Amino acid sequence: MLRRYPGAGEPLSCRPVTLGLLNRGYRLSTTRGVYFLKHHLDGDRAAIARQHTATFRLQALGVPVAPPVEDGGGATVAVLGGHCYALHPWVDGRHRYGAELTAAQSRRLGSLLGTVHTRLAEVMAPAADLPDAHTSADPEETFALIGTLLRLARSARPRDSFDTLAEHRLLQRRVLLAEHAGRRPPPGGGGGWVHGDFHPLNLLYRGAEPAAIVDWDRLGVHPRAEEAVRAAAIFFVQPAGELDLPKVRAYARAYRRAAGADAAELAAAVHRVWWERLNDFWILRWRYELQDRRADPQFPAVSALVVWWTRRYAAVLDAFTR
């Protein structure tokens, strides 16, 4: 593959990058430098090309990204053996979670995401807002799923502490959902181009400043403020399942300014993301339906956050909107 890239050099080593749940990438060292070789598992060449075009345009506007390297013919997608690959410059940096960020850095993070949303609106084709594409979870379907997962968790052998916690959280969530079933939100609006997966493992820092937003696989049209809320719920969740609300407030204020989003848009997004979390069991589905345990370590904090957020709903809403 390297022969397609003039000046890339000869390969010296190729080592898997192990961070992340869904990506497949490699640290590729050559006689001319270091690269990130990404294997695009979905193989959708049109979608990959759209992602690459977006990153080139965003870079031209000063957004910290790492666009792919063009081959000798100007292409950025290499197809080998029926698989799609892209070569990116290696970005020296580290991932940082909310606990490591100061209040000022939390504001910088919110401003960065707001800038991403506004710049995407400039460089991408106009996005039609299609509320039907953003319907909320049906609680009746969730009750049925809880029943299925309870049976699987109770029948797991050998049974361990995860299964015990899963059963406890499923029973707890069933009660919470019954109490709040009447709060299902309407279809979401505010659709725009978003990164689609903005979280700590997709943002590299060099020192105190963001160096590159990576992994644009989920670039798409969605309610933009919901991405801001989801990102905060990942960056600023603490091990016990609580959000660091002072940092959330700093982040959200900066996001609103940069994105031009008002408090009403954020309030609607908070409600929809809370409802989404209340009805979501993706980690348990991976474990019990797919026998995939890679996400298990996230479950204690993620499941505790739903309970805490429900009980502190007003405080969370206030942090995002005032």
N, C-alpha and C positions, 0 to 999 in steps of 0.2 A: 504494500500500500504506500509506503514512504516514497517509492519511485515516482508517484504522482505529484509529489510536492517538491519542486525545485528548491534546493537550499535547506531541506529538512535534515539532511545528513543520513548516516547509516545507523541502524538500531544497535543499541548497547544493552538495554534491559527493558522489560515490559512487566510491570507488577500490578496486580489488581488493587483498586482502591476499594476498601471494605466498608467505608461509611455509607449510610443510606440503605433503604429497604428495597427499593425498586430499580435502582440504576445499576448499570454494568459499565464500569470504566477502568482505565488503566493509566498508570504513570509511565510514560514512554520516554526513556532517555536515549538520546542519539549523540552522534559526534558533533552536532551543531547546537544542542540545547535540550530542554525538557518540555514535554507536551502532555496534554490530557487527551487520551484517545477514548472517545465515547462510543459505545455500542448502543444504537437506538433500537430498543427491543420491539417497538410497535411497527417499525418499518414503513411508516407512512411518509413517503418522500416529499409529498406536497406540504404536509404539516411541518416537517423538519425544515424544509426550505423557508417556510413562512417564519419559523422561529429564528432562523439565521438572519433573514432580512431584517427582522425587528431588532436584533441585537446590534447589527451594523448601524442602523439608523439611530438607535438609542445612544450608542457610543459617540456618534457625531454630535449629539446634543449634550454630551457630558455626563451621561448616566454610567456608573461603574459596572461594566459588563465585560465579558471575554468572548468576543465573536470568534467563529471558527477561522481556520487558516484556509485560504483558497488554494486549490491545486493549480497545475500548469494551465488548465483551461478555464479557470475562474469558478469552477464548481466547488461546493462546500460539503457535498454528500458523496461518500465513496460507497459503492455497492460491491461487496465481495462475498461470493458464495450465497447470494440471496439475502445477505444481511447489510444493514445500513450503518455506516460509521462516519464520525466527524472528528477532525483533529483540531484541538484548541491549544492556545498557549497555556502553559502551566502557570497558575497564579499562586505565588508564595503568600500564604496567609493562614489564618486560623478561624475556626467557628467560635462564636461567642454567644452565650445564652444571657437572658435578661439579668440574672444574678450578677453577672460581671459588668453590666452596663451602669453607668452613672445616670443621674437624671438628665444631664445634658446629652449624653449618648442615646438615651431613650428618645429624647426629642429629635435627635439626628436620625434615628431609625424611622420614626413616624414621618418625618419630612422626606426621607428617601423614598418610602413607599408611596406617599402622595405624589412625589415627582414622577415616579414610574408610571402611575396611573394617568397623570396629565400628559406626559410625553408619549405614552402609547396612543392616547387619543389623537395626537398630532401625526404620528408616523404610520398608523394602521388605517385600513379602510374603515369608513364609518360603520359603527356597530349598531344594528337594529336592536332596540330593547324589546325582548320577547318574554313577557312575564310567564307565559305558559311553560317555558323551559326551566323556570326556577320555582316550581311548586315545593311546598314543604312536606315533611314526612307525615304519613297517615298513622295516627296512634293505634288504630285497630290492627294494622299490619305489624306495628311494633309489639303489641301485646302478644300476637301469635309468635313472633320471632323470639321474644323473651321465653315463652313456653318451650320452644325448641331448644334454645341454648341452655335452659335449666336442666332439661333431660340429659343433654350431652355432658354438662358439667358434673351432674350427679352420678353419671355412669362412667366417668373417666377412671381408668385403672392403669397404673397405680395412681391413687389420688394424692395430690400434694397441696401445699398451701395456696397455690394459685387457684386451684379448683374451689377451695373453700372460700377464698375472697371473691371469686367470680360468682358463686352462688349467692353470697351475701349481697353483692352489688346488684345482681339481677332482681332479687326480691325487693331490695330497696328502691330500685328504679321503677319497678312495677307499681309500687305505692305512689311514688312521686308522679308518675305519668297519669295515674288515675286521678290524682288531686288536681293536675294542671291540664288535663286533656282538652278543656274548653279554651285554652289559650293558643291553639294552633294558628300560626300566622298565615295571612293571605299570600298569594304568589308575589315573589320579590321583584322590584323594579330597580332602577338605577344601574342598568346593565352597561358595561363598558369593557374594554380590553384590560385584562389583568394578567399578572405573572402566573397565577393559578396554584402556586405551591411555595409561597413565601414563608420560610421558616429558617431557624439557625443553621441547618446543614446546607442550605442553598445560598448562604451569604458568607463570604470570606472577608475577614478583617486583616488589615496590615497596620499593626499598632492599634490606635484608637479609632481609625477611620475605615469605613467600608471600602474594600478593594474591588470586589466583583460580586454581582448577583449572578448565580449560575443555575443551570437546569431549568430551561424554559419549556420543558416538554408539555406542560399543561397550560401554556398560553392560550387564552380563549376569552370569550365574552360571558361575563357573569356580573352580578351585582358587586360593584367595586368596593363599597364600604364593608361588605361581608368579608372580603379578603383581609381588610385591615383588622377586623375583630378577630378572625381566626388566627392571624399572625400573632396578635397580642396574647391570645390564649395559649400559644405555644412558647413564645419568647419569655413571657413573664409568669408562667406557672411555677409554683414552688413545689418541692418534693411532697409536702403534705396535701397538695391539691388546692392551694389558695393562689389567687392572683396578687401580685405586688401592685396594689391599686395606685399608689403615688406615681410609680413609673408608668403604669397604664395611662394615667391622666396626662402626664407629660408627653407621652407618645401620641395619644389621641388628639391633643390640642395641636400638635405640630402637623399631624396628618390632615386634620380638617383645614388648616391654613394652606398647606401645599396642594391639596386636592380640590380645594374650593367646595368642600362638603359641609353642609350645615348640620346642626344638632339633630334635626329630625331624621336625616338620612342615617346618621350613626345610630340613633335610637332604634330605628327599624332593623338595622343590621344586627345590633346586639340581641334583639328579641329573636330574630331568625336563627342566628348562630346558637343561641342558648337552646332553642327548640331542637335544632339539628343535633346538638350534643346530647340532649335528653333522650333522643330517639336513636342514637347511633351506637352500634356495638361491633365496629369493624375489627377491633383487636380480638374479641371473642370469636368472631366468625372465622378469622384467620386460624386461630388455634383449634377450634372444635370442628369446623367444616372443611378446612383446607389442610389441617395438621401442620400448620406453619407457625412456629413459635418465635419468629424474629421480632415481633412487636411486643411480646409479653412484658419486657421491662418497663414499657410505657404505661401499662394498665393501672398500677396503683395510683399514680398522680392523675391520670386522665379520668379515671372513674370517680375519684374523690372530688375532682374539680366540678363535675356535674352537680353533685350534692351541695357543695359549698356555694356555687353560683346560684342555684335555685334559692337557697336560704338567704343569700346576700344580693339578690337580684337588683334591688333599688340602688345599692352602693356601687355595683358594677356599672349599671346604667349611668349613674351620675359621673363616674370616672371617665366614661367615654364621651359624654355630651356636655360637660361643663368645664 
